[in-house]
């Protein structure tokens, strides 16, 4: 499957919704109006958002829906005044199709796009509904979605007006706007009108007004997702994403608490079904995020690190839940002084691990790594385009490009490798392996070579 994501969608979908997630808001679902061929829908899934809907008058939106297994609806949305069948152009810009309301419609005038990027094709008849019509026809469950993206070539205000009080179901809005009237599309209102309309519905503007781009809106009173028991946060946090594997988590947790410096353990619980949630709730010494909709490894790392660094941490030890650390593991990585330094997975029990590392090597092991805030600030988040695999190698390369040395101390920790696959159901195994292939493809498309290949290692020798 050809996922042409990185060249376009990374600059689009990631920037859009990460505006909210970087502030600690946890988006449970996205309805994207103007999804065209679905490239951004895939990005939302990669970010760990599991409830995703795409709406567009182009048939390719259905192709994306079938491929991604998400609901899609082929129609255009506007206000009641514009409902019915209307002529639209199909235009292609940056390799992605867009629908533009026909210049034959005198009310809207000529909707050719700016800067000559689009080459419109002849008009086609398109069904235009209000959002309320669509919800009524499809029985769309709005309780699953709290984020709305509207990118409809100048019809944004029409869409919002057509939603009526259904707009009250959303906390986060991403709306394409132009500062001046008619800037991109004849008939398109200025951003000030959209800002004023949304303010009357309880939304505040949360990003600057660009000449032409997206503006983010936040419902008054919407707050970042709280971590349980935030007052217990200390200065030596251990971040542990997990899904099931309670028997392994107990072993790992005991080794965390046995470290020879004080620690606070923060768990990202991704919808565990084996008693993990109940066990975590019974442990007064832990903090936890409970994601009812499971996130991938990369999104979980980002969720936890984002919160910890925003709340005063200067360094974080990130571990799997299927490890057992030697007593001096955290202290040794911390005193080494590296910006991003790891131990090495091993079958050796902690009792057999020497107190002093036996050297170091240039190939980090992200099953147990320490990252400092200075590195996070310089490099940014892990690339959520890779859900479970390869985002570690990607981060290593990005560090290298910035001159940040990333390495592995020869300090071993016991690791029950591949435990996720071993504990997963047959259906989950198929899904995980499929996602692994998509992650590897994404990485290869981004860097021009597969992770772990000779070409990959050669990238570290280039200036």
C-alpha positions as a Markdown table, in Angstrom:
| # | Residue | x | y | z |
|---|---|---|---|---|
| 1 | Unk | 0.0 | 0.0 | 0.0 |
| 2 | Unk | 1.4 | 3.4 | -1.0 |
| 3 | Unk | 1.1 | 5.8 | 1.9 |
| 4 | Unk | 2.1 | 9.1 | 0.6 |
| 5 | Unk | 2.0 | 10.7 | 4.0 |
| 6 | Unk | 5.2 | 12.3 | 5.0 |
| 7 | Unk | 5.6 | 14.7 | 2.1 |
| 8 | Unk | 2.2 | 16.3 | 2.7 |
| 9 | Unk | 0.2 | 15.0 | 5.6 |
| 10 | Unk | 3.0 | 15.5 | 8.2 |
| 11 | Unk | 2.9 | 19.2 | 7.4 |
| 12 | Unk | -0.9 | 19.2 | 7.6 |
| 13 | Unk | -2.6 | 16.9 | 10.1 |
| 14 | Unk | 0.2 | 16.7 | 12.6 |
| 15 | Unk | 0.5 | 20.4 | 12.9 |
| 16 | Unk | -3.2 | 20.8 | 13.1 |
| 17 | Unk | -4.3 | 18.6 | 15.9 |
| 18 | Unk | -1.0 | 18.5 | 17.7 |
| 19 | Unk | -1.8 | 22.1 | 18.6 |
| 20 | Unk | -4.2 | 20.7 | 21.1 |
| 21 | Unk | -2.4 | 17.5 | 22.2 |
| 22 | Unk | 0.8 | 19.4 | 22.9 |
| 23 | Unk | -1.2 | 21.4 | 25.5 |
| 24 | Unk | -2.3 | 18.2 | 27.2 |
| 25 | Unk | -5.7 | 17.8 | 25.6 |
| 26 | Unk | -6.7 | 14.3 | 24.8 |
| 27 | Unk | -8.8 | 14.1 | 21.6 |
| 28 | Unk | -11.2 | 11.2 | 21.6 |
| 29 | Unk | -12.6 | 11.5 | 18.0 |
| 30 | Unk | -12.3 | 13.7 | 14.9 |
| 31 | Unk | -14.9 | 14.5 | 12.2 |
| 32 | Unk | -13.1 | 16.0 | 9.2 |
| 33 | Unk | -15.3 | 17.9 | 6.8 |
| 34 | Unk | -13.4 | 18.3 | 3.6 |
| 35 | Unk | -11.3 | 15.2 | 3.9 |
| 36 | Unk | -10.7 | 14.8 | 0.2 |
| 37 | Unk | -8.7 | 11.6 | -0.5 |
| 38 | Unk | -8.2 | 10.8 | 3.2 |
| 39 | Unk | -4.5 | 11.5 | 3.7 |
| 40 | Unk | -5.2 | 13.4 | 7.0 |
| 41 | Unk | -7.6 | 10.7 | 8.3 |
| 42 | Unk | -4.7 | 8.3 | 8.3 |
| 43 | Unk | -2.6 | 10.7 | 10.2 |
| 44 | Unk | -5.2 | 11.0 | 12.9 |
| 45 | Unk | -5.2 | 7.3 | 13.3 |
| 46 | Unk | -1.4 | 7.3 | 13.6 |
| 47 | Unk | -1.7 | 9.9 | 16.4 |
| 48 | Unk | -3.7 | 7.4 | 18.4 |
| 49 | Unk | -7.1 | 8.9 | 17.7 |
| 50 | Unk | -9.4 | 5.9 | 17.1 |
| 51 | Unk | -12.8 | 7.5 | 16.3 |
| 52 | Unk | -12.3 | 9.2 | 12.9 |
| 53 | Unk | -14.9 | 10.2 | 10.2 |
| 54 | Unk | -14.3 | 11.7 | 6.8 |
| 55 | Unk | -16.8 | 13.8 | 4.8 |
| 56 | Unk | -16.2 | 14.9 | 1.2 |
| 57 | Unk | -18.1 | 15.1 | -2.1 |
| 58 | Unk | -15.3 | 13.2 | -3.9 |
| 59 | Unk | -15.6 | 9.4 | -4.4 |
| 60 | Unk | -12.0 | 8.9 | -3.3 |
| 61 | Unk | -13.1 | 9.6 | 0.3 |
| 62 | Unk | -14.8 | 6.2 | 0.2 |
| 63 | Unk | -11.7 | 4.5 | -1.0 |
| 64 | Unk | -9.8 | 6.0 | 2.0 |
| 65 | Unk | -12.6 | 4.8 | 4.3 |
| 66 | Unk | -12.4 | 1.2 | 3.1 |
| 67 | Unk | -8.7 | 1.2 | 3.3 |
| 68 | Unk | -8.5 | 2.7 | 6.8 |
| 69 | Unk | -11.7 | 1.0 | 8.1 |
| 70 | Unk | -13.3 | 4.3 | 9.2 |
| 71 | Unk | -16.7 | 5.8 | 8.3 |
| 72 | Unk | -16.8 | 8.2 | 5.3 |
| 73 | Unk | -19.7 | 10.0 | 3.7 |
| 74 | Unk | -19.7 | 11.4 | 0.2 |
| 75 | Unk | -21.5 | 14.7 | 0.2 |
| 76 | Unk | -20.9 | 18.4 | 0.7 |
| 77 | Unk | -22.0 | 20.3 | 3.8 |
| 78 | Unk | -23.3 | 23.9 | 4.0 |
| 79 | Unk | -26.2 | 25.8 | 5.5 |
| 80 | Unk | -29.9 | 25.1 | 4.8 |
| 81 | Unk | -29.9 | 28.0 | 2.3 |
| 82 | Unk | -27.4 | 26.2 | 0.1 |
| 83 | Unk | -28.8 | 22.6 | 0.4 |
| 84 | Unk | -29.7 | 20.6 | -2.7 |
| 85 | Unk | -27.7 | 19.5 | -5.8 |
| 86 | Unk | -25.1 | 22.0 | -6.8 |
| 87 | Unk | -22.4 | 22.0 | -9.5 |
| 88 | Unk | -18.8 | 21.6 | -8.2 |
| 89 | Unk | -15.4 | 21.6 | -9.9 |
| 90 | Unk | -12.8 | 19.1 | -9.0 |
| 91 | Unk | -9.3 | 20.6 | -8.7 |
| 92 | Unk | -5.9 | 19.1 | -8.0 |
| 93 | Unk | -3.3 | 20.9 | -5.9 |
| 94 | Unk | -0.2 | 19.3 | -4.4 |
| 95 | Unk | -1.4 | 16.0 | -5.8 |
| 96 | Unk | -4.6 | 16.0 | -3.7 |
| 97 | Unk | -8.1 | 16.6 | -5.1 |
| 98 | Unk | -10.4 | 19.3 | -3.9 |
| 99 | Unk | -14.0 | 20.2 | -4.6 |
| 100 | Unk | -14.8 | 23.8 | -5.4 |
| 101 | Unk | -18.3 | 25.2 | -5.8 |
| 102 | Unk | -18.9 | 26.0 | -9.5 |
| 103 | Unk | -18.2 | 29.5 | -10.8 |
| 104 | Unk | -21.7 | 29.2 | -12.5 |
| 105 | Unk | -23.2 | 29.8 | -9.1 |
| 106 | Unk | -23.6 | 33.6 | -9.1 |
| 107 | Unk | -23.8 | 33.8 | -5.3 |
| 108 | Unk | -20.3 | 32.4 | -4.8 |
| 109 | Unk | -18.6 | 33.5 | -8.0 |
| 110 | Unk | -15.3 | 32.2 | -9.3 |
| 111 | Unk | -13.8 | 29.6 | -7.0 |
| 112 | Unk | -10.6 | 29.0 | -8.9 |
| 113 | Unk | -7.8 | 28.7 | -6.3 |
| 114 | Unk | -4.9 | 31.1 | -5.9 |
| 115 | Unk | -1.4 | 31.1 | -7.2 |
| 116 | Unk | -2.2 | 28.8 | -10.1 |
| 117 | Unk | -1.8 | 25.7 | -8.0 |
| 118 | Unk | -5.1 | 24.2 | -9.1 |
| 119 | Unk | -6.3 | 23.1 | -12.6 |
| 120 | Unk | -10.1 | 22.7 | -12.3 |
| 121 | Unk | -11.9 | 20.0 | -14.2 |
| 122 | Unk | -15.5 | 20.4 | -15.5 |
| 123 | Unk | -18.3 | 20.7 | -12.9 |
| 124 | Unk | -20.2 | 17.7 | -11.5 |
| 125 | Unk | -23.5 | 17.7 | -9.6 |
| 126 | Unk | -22.9 | 17.2 | -5.8 |
| 127 | Unk | -25.4 | 16.7 | -3.0 |
| 128 | Unk | -25.2 | 19.5 | -0.4 |
| 129 | Unk | -26.6 | 18.7 | 3.0 |
| 130 | Unk | -26.5 | 20.4 | 6.4 |
| 131 | Unk | -24.6 | 18.6 | 9.1 |
| 132 | Unk | -27.8 | 18.0 | 11.0 |
| 133 | Unk | -29.3 | 16.3 | 7.8 |
| 134 | Unk | -26.2 | 14.0 | 7.7 |
| 135 | Unk | -26.5 | 13.1 | 11.4 |
| 136 | Unk | -30.2 | 12.3 | 11.0 |
| 137 | Unk | -29.6 | 10.2 | 7.9 |
| 138 | Unk | -26.7 | 8.2 | 9.2 |
| 139 | Unk | -27.3 | 8.0 | 12.9 |
| 140 | Unk | -23.8 | 9.3 | 13.5 |
| 141 | Unk | -23.0 | 9.0 | 17.2 |
| 142 | Unk | -21.6 | 12.4 | 18.1 |
| 143 | Unk | -20.7 | 11.3 | 21.6 |
| 144 | Unk | -17.6 | 9.6 | 20.1 |
| 145 | Unk | -16.2 | 12.8 | 18.7 |
| 146 | Unk | -15.0 | 16.0 | 20.3 |
| 147 | Unk | -12.9 | 17.6 | 17.6 |
| 148 | Unk | -14.1 | 19.1 | 14.3 |
| 149 | Unk | -11.9 | 19.9 | 11.3 |
| 150 | Unk | -13.5 | 22.1 | 8.6 |
| 151 | Unk | -11.6 | 22.7 | 5.3 |
| 152 | Unk | -14.1 | 23.3 | 2.5 |
| 153 | Unk | -12.7 | 25.9 | 0.2 |
| 154 | Unk | -14.5 | 29.0 | 1.4 |
| 155 | Unk | -17.7 | 27.4 | 2.7 |
| 156 | Unk | -16.5 | 27.1 | 6.3 |
| 157 | Unk | -19.0 | 29.5 | 7.8 |
| 158 | Unk | -21.8 | 27.9 | 5.8 |
| 159 | Unk | -20.9 | 24.5 | 7.3 |
| 160 | Unk | -20.8 | 25.9 | 10.9 |
| 161 | Unk | -24.1 | 27.7 | 10.5 |
| 162 | Unk | -25.7 | 24.5 | 9.1 |
| 163 | Unk | -24.6 | 22.7 | 12.3 |
| 164 | Unk | -26.8 | 24.7 | 14.5 |
| 165 | Unk | -26.7 | 23.6 | 18.1 |
| 166 | Unk | -24.9 | 20.4 | 17.1 |
| 167 | Unk | -21.8 | 22.5 | 17.3 |
| 168 | Unk | -22.2 | 22.3 | 21.1 |
| 169 | Unk | -21.0 | 18.6 | 21.0 |
| 170 | Unk | -17.4 | 19.7 | 20.2 |
| 171 | Unk | -14.6 | 21.0 | 22.3 |
| 172 | Unk | -11.9 | 21.5 | 19.6 |
| 173 | Unk | -12.2 | 23.2 | 16.2 |
| 174 | Unk | -9.8 | 23.5 | 13.4 |
| 175 | Unk | -11.2 | 25.8 | 10.7 |
| 176 | Unk | -9.5 | 27.0 | 7.5 |
| 177 | Unk | -9.9 | 30.8 | 7.3 |
| 178 | Unk | -8.7 | 33.8 | 5.3 |
| 179 | Unk | -7.9 | 37.1 | 7.0 |
| 180 | Unk | -9.5 | 39.1 | 4.1 |
| 181 | Unk | -12.8 | 38.5 | 2.4 |
| 182 | Unk | -12.4 | 36.7 | -1.0 |
| 183 | Unk | -8.7 | 36.1 | -0.4 |
| 184 | Unk | -8.7 | 32.6 | -1.6 |
| 185 | Unk | -12.2 | 32.0 | -2.8 |
| 186 | Unk | -14.6 | 34.6 | -4.1 |
| 187 | Unk | -17.5 | 34.7 | -1.7 |
| 188 | Unk | -15.6 | 33.4 | 1.2 |
| 189 | Unk | -16.1 | 35.5 | 4.4 |
| 190 | Unk | -13.2 | 37.0 | 6.3 |
| 191 | Unk | -11.9 | 35.2 | 9.4 |
| 192 | Unk | -13.4 | 37.8 | 11.7 |
| 193 | Unk | -16.9 | 36.6 | 10.8 |
| 194 | Unk | -16.1 | 33.0 | 11.6 |
| 195 | Unk | -14.3 | 34.1 | 14.9 |
| 196 | Unk | -17.4 | 36.1 | 15.9 |
| 197 | Unk | -19.8 | 33.3 | 15.0 |
| 198 | Unk | -17.9 | 30.7 | 17.0 |
| 199 | Unk | -17.5 | 33.1 | 20.0 |
| 200 | Unk | -21.3 | 33.3 | 20.1 |
| 201 | Unk | -21.3 | 29.5 | 20.5 |
| 202 | Unk | -18.8 | 29.5 | 23.3 |
| 203 | Unk | -15.5 | 29.0 | 21.4 |
| 204 | Unk | -12.4 | 31.1 | 21.9 |
| 205 | Unk | -9.7 | 31.6 | 19.3 |
| 206 | Unk | -6.6 | 29.7 | 20.3 |
| 207 | Unk | -4.1 | 30.5 | 17.5 |
| 208 | Unk | -3.3 | 33.6 | 15.5 |
| 209 | Unk | -5.2 | 34.7 | 12.4 |
| 210 | Unk | -3.1 | 33.9 | 9.3 |
| 211 | Unk | -3.4 | 35.4 | 5.9 |
| 212 | Unk | -4.9 | 32.0 | 4.8 |
| 213 | Unk | -4.5 | 28.9 | 6.9 |
| 214 | Unk | -6.1 | 27.1 | 9.9 |
| 215 | Unk | -7.3 | 28.8 | 13.1 |
| 216 | Unk | -7.7 | 26.7 | 16.2 |
| 217 | Unk | -10.6 | 27.2 | 18.5 |
| 218 | Unk | -11.1 | 25.9 | 22.0 |
| 219 | Unk | -14.4 | 25.7 | 23.8 |
| 220 | Unk | -14.6 | 27.8 | 26.9 |
| 221 | Unk | -13.8 | 25.6 | 29.9 |
| 222 | Unk | -12.1 | 22.8 | 28.0 |
| 223 | Unk | -9.2 | 21.7 | 30.1 |
| 224 | Unk | -6.2 | 19.3 | 29.5 |
| 225 | Unk | -6.8 | 15.7 | 30.4 |
| 226 | Unk | -5.6 | 15.4 | 34.1 |
| 227 | Unk | -3.2 | 12.8 | 35.2 |
| 228 | Unk | -4.5 | 11.0 | 38.3 |
| 229 | Unk | -2.9 | 12.3 | 41.5 |
| 230 | Unk | -0.7 | 15.0 | 39.9 |
| 231 | Unk | 0.4 | 16.3 | 43.3 |
| 232 | Unk | 2.7 | 13.2 | 43.7 |
| 233 | Unk | 4.8 | 14.1 | 40.7 |
| 234 | Unk | 8.5 | 14.1 | 41.6 |
| 235 | Unk | 11.7 | 14.8 | 39.8 |
| 236 | Unk | 12.8 | 11.3 | 38.8 |
| 237 | Unk | 9.8 | 10.0 | 36.8 |
| 238 | Unk | 9.6 | 6.7 | 35.1 |
| 239 | Unk | 7.1 | 6.6 | 32.2 |
| 240 | Unk | 5.6 | 3.2 | 31.3 |
| 241 | Unk | 3.1 | 2.7 | 28.4 |
| 242 | Unk | 1.2 | -0.6 | 28.7 |
| 243 | Unk | -1.7 | -2.7 | 27.5 |
| 244 | Unk | -2.3 | -5.8 | 29.5 |
| 245 | Unk | 0.5 | -8.1 | 30.8 |
| 246 | Unk | -0.3 | -7.6 | 34.5 |
| 247 | Unk | 2.0 | -10.4 | 35.6 |
| 248 | Unk | 5.0 | -8.7 | 33.8 |
| 249 | Unk | 3.9 | -5.2 | 35.0 |
| 250 | Unk | 4.1 | -6.4 | 38.7 |
| 251 | Unk | 7.7 | -7.5 | 38.2 |
| 252 | Unk | 8.7 | -4.3 | 36.4 |
| 253 | Unk | 7.0 | -2.2 | 39.0 |
| 254 | Unk | 8.9 | -3.9 | 41.8 |
| 255 | Unk | 12.2 | -3.1 | 40.1 |
| 256 | Unk | 11.2 | 0.5 | 39.6 |
| 257 | Unk | 10.5 | 1.0 | 43.2 |
| 258 | Unk | 13.8 | -0.8 | 44.1 |
| 259 | Unk | 15.9 | 1.9 | 42.3 |
| 260 | Unk | 18.5 | 3.4 | 44.6 |
| 261 | Unk | 17.1 | 7.0 | 44.2 |
| 262 | Unk | 13.5 | 8.2 | 44.7 |
| 263 | Unk | 11.2 | 7.7 | 41.7 |
| 264 | Unk | 7.6 | 8.4 | 40.7 |
| 265 | Unk | 6.1 | 5.9 | 38.3 |
| 266 | Unk | 3.7 | 7.1 | 35.6 |
| 267 | Unk | 1.7 | 4.5 | 33.7 |
| 268 | Unk | -0.1 | 5.1 | 30.4 |
| 269 | Unk | -2.8 | 2.4 | 30.5 |
| 270 | Unk | -4.2 | 1.8 | 27.0 |
| 271 | Unk | -7.5 | 0.0 | 27.6 |
| 272 | Unk | -6.1 | -3.0 | 29.4 |
| 273 | Unk | -8.6 | -5.8 | 29.9 |
| 274 | Unk | -6.7 | -8.2 | 32.2 |
| 275 | Unk | -7.1 | -6.4 | 35.6 |
| 276 | Unk | -4.3 | -4.0 | 35.0 |
| 277 | Unk | -6.5 | -0.9 | 35.5 |
| 278 | Unk | -7.8 | -2.3 | 38.8 |
| 279 | Unk | -4.3 | -3.1 | 40.0 |
| 280 | Unk | -3.0 | 0.4 | 39.1 |
| 281 | Unk | -6.0 | 1.9 | 41.0 |
| 282 | Unk | -5.0 | -0.1 | 44.1 |
| 283 | Unk | -1.4 | 1.3 | 44.1 |
| 284 | Unk | -1.3 | 4.6 | 45.9 |
| 285 | Unk | 2.3 | 5.2 | 44.8 |
| 286 | Unk | 1.6 | 5.3 | 41.1 |
| 287 | Unk | 0.2 | 8.0 | 38.7 |
| 288 | Unk | -1.6 | 7.0 | 35.6 |
| 289 | Unk | -3.3 | 8.1 | 32.4 |
| 290 | Unk | -6.2 | 5.8 | 31.5 |
| 291 | Unk | -6.8 | 5.8 | 27.7 |
| 292 | Unk | -10.2 | 4.1 | 27.1 |
| 293 | Unk | -9.3 | 4.1 | 23.5 |
| 294 | Unk | -5.8 | 2.5 | 23.2 |
| 295 | Unk | -3.0 | 4.6 | 21.8 |
| 296 | Unk | 0.1 | 3.2 | 20.0 |
| 297 | Unk | 3.5 | 3.1 | 21.5 |
| 298 | Unk | 4.6 | 6.4 | 19.9 |
| 299 | Unk | 1.5 | 8.3 | 20.8 |
| 300 | Unk | 1.8 | 7.0 | 24.4 |
| 301 | Unk | 5.4 | 8.2 | 24.6 |
| 302 | Unk | 4.4 | 11.6 | 23.4 |
| 303 | Unk | 1.4 | 11.8 | 25.7 |
| 304 | Unk | 3.4 | 11.1 | 28.8 |
| 305 | Unk | 6.6 | 13.0 | 27.9 |
| 306 | Unk | 4.6 | 16.0 | 26.8 |
| 307 | Unk | 2.8 | 16.1 | 30.2 |
| 308 | Unk | 5.9 | 15.4 | 32.3 |
| 309 | Unk | 8.1 | 18.0 | 30.7 |
| 310 | Unk | 5.3 | 20.6 | 30.8 |
| 311 | Unk | 5.1 | 20.0 | 34.6 |
| 312 | Unk | 8.7 | 20.5 | 35.6 |
| 313 | Unk | 10.6 | 17.3 | 34.7 |
| 314 | Unk | 14.1 | 17.8 | 33.5 |
| 315 | Unk | 14.6 | 14.1 | 32.5 |
| 316 | Unk | 12.4 | 11.0 | 32.2 |
| 317 | Unk | 13.2 | 7.3 | 32.2 |
| 318 | Unk | 11.0 | 5.6 | 29.7 |
| 319 | Unk | 10.5 | 1.8 | 30.0 |
| 320 | Unk | 8.5 | -1.1 | 28.7 |
| 321 | Unk | 6.3 | -2.9 | 31.2 |
| 322 | Unk | 8.0 | -6.2 | 30.4 |
| 323 | Unk | 11.4 | -5.3 | 31.9 |
| 324 | Unk | 13.2 | -5.8 | 35.2 |
| 325 | Unk | 15.8 | -3.2 | 36.0 |
| 326 | Unk | 18.9 | -3.6 | 38.1 |
| 327 | Unk | 18.9 | -1.4 | 41.2 |
| 328 | Unk | 21.3 | 1.3 | 39.9 |
| 329 | Unk | 19.8 | 1.5 | 36.4 |
| 330 | Unk | 18.2 | 5.0 | 36.6 |
| 331 | Unk | 21.1 | 6.5 | 38.6 |
| 332 | Unk | 23.7 | 5.2 | 36.1 |
| 333 | Unk | 21.9 | 6.6 | 33.1 |
| 334 | Unk | 21.3 | 9.9 | 34.8 |
| 335 | Unk | 24.9 | 10.4 | 36.0 |
| 336 | Unk | 26.2 | 9.5 | 32.5 |
| 337 | Unk | 25.0 | 12.9 | 31.5 |
| 338 | Unk | 23.9 | 12.1 | 27.9 |
| 339 | Unk | 20.9 | 13.8 | 26.5 |
| 340 | Unk | 19.4 | 10.5 | 25.3 |
| 341 | Unk | 21.0 | 7.4 | 26.6 |
| 342 | Unk | 19.8 | 3.8 | 26.9 |
| 343 | Unk | 20.5 | 0.5 | 28.5 |
| 344 | Unk | 20.6 | -2.7 | 26.6 |
| 345 | Unk | 18.0 | -5.5 | 26.6 |
| 346 | Unk | 19.3 | -8.8 | 27.9 |
| 347 | Unk | 18.2 | -12.2 | 29.3 |
| 348 | Unk | 20.5 | -11.6 | 32.3 |
| 349 | Unk | 18.6 | -11.2 | 35.6 |
| 350 | Unk | 19.4 | -7.9 | 37.5 |
| 351 | Unk | 21.4 | -9.7 | 40.2 |
| 352 | Unk | 24.0 | -10.6 | 37.5 |
| 353 | Unk | 24.4 | -7.0 | 36.2 |
| 354 | Unk | 27.6 | -5.2 | 37.3 |
| 355 | Unk | 27.3 | -1.8 | 38.9 |
| 356 | Unk | 29.5 | -0.1 | 36.4 |
| 357 | Unk | 28.7 | -0.2 | 32.6 |
| 358 | Unk | 31.0 | -2.2 | 30.5 |
| 359 | Unk | 31.4 | 0.5 | 27.8 |
| 360 | Unk | 28.9 | 1.9 | 25.3 |
| 361 | Unk | 27.9 | 1.5 | 21.7 |
| 362 | Unk | 26.2 | 3.8 | 19.1 |
| 363 | Unk | 23.0 | 1.7 | 18.8 |
| 364 | Unk | 20.4 | 2.7 | 21.4 |
| 365 | Unk | 17.8 | 0.3 | 22.8 |
| 366 | Unk | 14.5 | 2.1 | 23.3 |
| 367 | Unk | 13.0 | -0.5 | 25.7 |
| 368 | Unk | 14.7 | 1.5 | 28.5 |
| 369 | Unk | 15.9 | 5.0 | 27.7 |
| 370 | Unk | 16.5 | 8.3 | 29.5 |
| 371 | Unk | 15.6 | 11.5 | 27.7 |
| 372 | Unk | 16.3 | 15.0 | 28.9 |
| 373 | Unk | 14.0 | 18.0 | 28.4 |
| 374 | Unk | 16.8 | 19.7 | 26.5 |
| 375 | Unk | 16.7 | 17.0 | 23.8 |
| 376 | Unk | 12.9 | 17.0 | 23.7 |
| 377 | Unk | 12.8 | 20.7 | 23.2 |
| 378 | Unk | 15.4 | 20.6 | 20.4 |
| 379 | Unk | 14.1 | 17.5 | 18.5 |
| 380 | Unk | 10.4 | 17.6 | 19.3 |
| 381 | Unk | 8.0 | 14.7 | 19.7 |
| 382 | Unk | 8.4 | 11.2 | 18.3 |
| 383 | Unk | 6.9 | 10.9 | 14.8 |
| 384 | Unk | 3.4 | 9.5 | 15.3 |
| 385 | Unk | 3.2 | 8.5 | 11.7 |
| 386 | Unk | 4.8 | 5.3 | 12.9 |
| 387 | Unk | 2.4 | 3.9 | 15.4 |
| 388 | Unk | 4.3 | 1.1 | 17.1 |
| 389 | Unk | 7.6 | 0.5 | 15.2 |
| 390 | Unk | 10.5 | 2.6 | 13.8 |
| 391 | Unk | 9.7 | 5.9 | 15.5 |
| 392 | Unk | 12.8 | 5.2 | 17.7 |
| 393 | Unk | 15.1 | 4.9 | 14.7 |
| 394 | Unk | 13.5 | 8.0 | 13.3 |
| 395 | Unk | 14.2 | 9.9 | 16.5 |
| 396 | Unk | 17.8 | 8.7 | 16.6 |
| 397 | Unk | 18.3 | 10.1 | 13.1 |
| 398 | Unk | 16.7 | 13.4 | 13.9 |
| 399 | Unk | 19.0 | 13.7 | 17.0 |
| 400 | Unk | 22.0 | 12.9 | 14.8 |
| 401 | Unk | 21.0 | 15.6 | 12.3 |
| 402 | Unk | 21.1 | 18.1 | 15.2 |
| 403 | Unk | 24.4 | 16.9 | 16.5 |
| 404 | Unk | 22.9 | 15.2 | 19.6 |
| 405 | Unk | 24.8 | 12.0 | 20.5 |
| 406 | Unk | 22.5 | 9.1 | 21.2 |
| 407 | Unk | 24.0 | 5.9 | 22.5 |
| 408 | Unk | 23.6 | 2.7 | 24.5 |
| 409 | Unk | 25.5 | 2.0 | 27.7 |
| 410 | Unk | 26.4 | -1.6 | 28.1 |
| 411 | Unk | 24.2 | -1.7 | 31.2 |
| 412 | Unk | 21.8 | -4.6 | 30.7 |
| 413 | Unk | 18.3 | -5.0 | 32.0 |
| 414 | Unk | 16.1 | -8.1 | 31.7 |
| 415 | Unk | 13.5 | -7.8 | 28.9 |
| 416 | Unk | 10.8 | -10.3 | 28.0 |
| 417 | Unk | 11.0 | -9.5 | 24.3 |
| 418 | Unk | 7.9 | -9.6 | 22.1 |
| 419 | Unk | 5.6 | -10.0 | 25.0 |
| 420 | Unk | 2.9 | -7.8 | 23.4 |
| 421 | Unk | 2.6 | -10.2 | 20.5 |
| 422 | Unk | 2.8 | -13.3 | 22.8 |
| 423 | Unk | -0.1 | -12.0 | 24.9 |
| 424 | Unk | -2.3 | -10.7 | 22.0 |
| 425 | Unk | -5.3 | -12.4 | 20.5 |
| 426 | Unk | -5.0 | -13.8 | 17.0 |
| 427 | Unk | -7.0 | -10.8 | 15.7 |
| 428 | Unk | -4.7 | -8.4 | 17.6 |
| 429 | Unk | -1.6 | -10.1 | 16.3 |
| 430 | Unk | -2.8 | -9.6 | 12.7 |
| 431 | Unk | -3.5 | -6.0 | 13.3 |
| 432 | Unk | -0.1 | -5.4 | 15.0 |
| 433 | Unk | 1.8 | -7.1 | 12.2 |
| 434 | Unk | -0.1 | -5.2 | 9.6 |
| 435 | Unk | 0.7 | -1.9 | 11.4 |
| 436 | Unk | 4.3 | -2.9 | 11.7 |
| 437 | Unk | 4.5 | -3.1 | 7.9 |
| 438 | Unk | 2.8 | 0.3 | 7.5 |
| 439 | Unk | 5.3 | 1.8 | 10.0 |
| 440 | Unk | 8.3 | 0.3 | 8.2 |
| 441 | Unk | 6.9 | 1.7 | 4.9 |
| 442 | Unk | 6.4 | 5.1 | 6.4 |
| 443 | Unk | 10.0 | 5.2 | 7.7 |
| 444 | Unk | 11.4 | 4.0 | 4.3 |
| 445 | Unk | 9.4 | 6.7 | 2.5 |
| 446 | Unk | 10.6 | 9.4 | 4.9 |
| 447 | Unk | 14.3 | 8.5 | 4.9 |
| 448 | Unk | 14.7 | 6.7 | 1.6 |
| 449 | Unk | 15.8 | 3.4 | 3.1 |
| 450 | Unk | 14.5 | 0.7 | 5.4 |
| 451 | Unk | 15.4 | 1.0 | 9.1 |
| 452 | Unk | 18.3 | -1.4 | 10.0 |
| 453 | Unk | 19.6 | -1.5 | 6.4 |
| 454 | Unk | 23.2 | -0.6 | 5.4 |
| 455 | Unk | 21.8 | 2.6 | 3.8 |
| 456 | Unk | 20.2 | 3.4 | 7.2 |
| 457 | Unk | 23.4 | 3.1 | 9.1 |
| 458 | Unk | 25.2 | 5.1 | 6.4 |
| 459 | Unk | 23.0 | 8.0 | 7.3 |
| 460 | Unk | 24.8 | 8.4 | 10.6 |
| 461 | Unk | 28.1 | 8.8 | 8.9 |
| 462 | Unk | 26.8 | 11.7 | 6.7 |
| 463 | Unk | 27.4 | 15.3 | 7.9 |
